[in-house]
Amino acid sequence: SQPHLRLAFLFSCFTGLRISDLKELRWSNIIEEQTPQGELERYMQIRPVKLQNQTGKLLRVPLTDSACKVLEILQAEPNVSGKIFELLPSERNACNLLKLWGAKAGLQKEIHFHAARHSFATICLTSGMDIYTVSKLLGHSKISTTEIYIKIIDEKKRTEVQKLPVL
């Protein structure tokens, strides 16, 4: 289950999925289509667990090459349930393992599963993706929820600018 946790965490970094959605993600949620240009496009289509009772909206997220590589690794393994991350430990055990791994790596902060989702949002925004698109990829119903990540990036900008030499 530990390799599955590592892969699930990475997949979340590449897709922004919550652990609850990873636990429910099925191979049938992964869709491949040909673009009009003849290229293969992969995306996942899910109804996020957290939003099922709120909006019930279907979330369609294009998959990056990195996310597809994780899926390729998992596809090579036997699968009984149809769930992609069927060997993922319980949320509590996953959290404990991540904290342990973070401590062993010498991280000052405790790592938690939601950090992968934060990483996805921050990477998207620092790569120049507009906040509206990031909000839709994360399944946020209000853009104000996504604006939290802009504050993180603004703080990072202030810190980095202080590194410039003084004339």
Protein Blocks (a to p, Z undefined) as FASTA:
>chain_A
ZZmmmmmmmmmmmnopafklmmmpcfklpccdddfkopacdddddddfklmmmnopacdd
dddfklmmmmmmmmmpccfklpaklmbccfklmmmmmmmmmmmnopabdcdfklmmmmmm
mmmmmnopafklmmmmnopabfklmmmmmmmmmmmmmmmmmmpccZZ
